Amino acid sequence: MNTAPATRFSRTRFALIVLLGVYPIITGLLYLVFPMTEGWTIWQRTLVVAPIMVALMIWGLIPGVNRLFHGFINPVRR
């Protein structure tokens, strides 16, 4: 018999923590990329930034959020 308390994944809490991590990363990337892509259209700049951002999220940010904030994003059910 499993006696561990049931937990519930909170998408709202997960989204909040991910947003707090994404904002400074994307802002920093934009500060780095914009000077090197002066004169490019926005879709071209986005084409450079998006793959970098996705890789940072998949292999860094999201695993880190899950590890560091597990208790916050998976509250115990009452």
Helices and strands as residue ranges (DSSP letters): H 11-36, H 42-56, I 57-61, H 62-68, H 70-73
